Amino acid sequence: MPTNEIICTCAEINKQQIIDAIIKFKTKDIDLVCEKTGAGMICGGCRPVIQEIINKYTK
């Protein structure tokens, strides 16, 4: 999945923005990542993908 791929179509948030939030806030907390990026806050359909990204980048 390229880093410019849109993860949250509702808020138009891409993978890199998710990764940046994970790194900036040093978090594994999906709620914090969603709050800081705006992803997953409207319909929530992208939250499983966001969790996968969090899992990958916070081993």
N, C-alpha and C positions, 0 to 999 in steps of 0.2 A: 504494500500500500504506500504510494508516494506521500511525502509529507504535506503536499499541497492539496491532497484529496479532502473534499468536504466530508466531515464526519457528522455534523449536525446541520441538516438542510434547513431547519426552522430558523436558526440563528446564523447560518452560513459560517460556521466555525470549522477550520480545517485541522488536520492531524497535528501540524506543527504548533498551532496555538495551544492544543491540548498538552503536547510535550513540553512546551515552554512553561505552562502553568505548573506542571508536575515538578519541573526542575526549580523554578523560581520559588515555589512555596514548599519545596521538599516534602511532598505529601503523597500518600497512597489513598487519601480520602476522596472518593468520587464526588461527594457532596461539595467539598471545597473546590475541586477542579471545576465542577459545573457552575458553582457560584461565581468563581473568578473569571471564567470564560464566557458564560452565558449558554454554553452547550448543555443539552439535556434538560433544560428548564421549561420548555414549552410542552412538547408531547412526551418526552422521555424515551422515545424509540431508539435513540442512539446510545443510551446509557450502557448497554452491554458492550458495545464497541469501545466506548470510553474506558470501561473497566479493563478490557483486554489491553488497551494501550497503557494504562496505569500499571498493569501486571508486567508488561514487557519492559517498561522503563524504570521499575522500582524493585528489581530483583534483589 
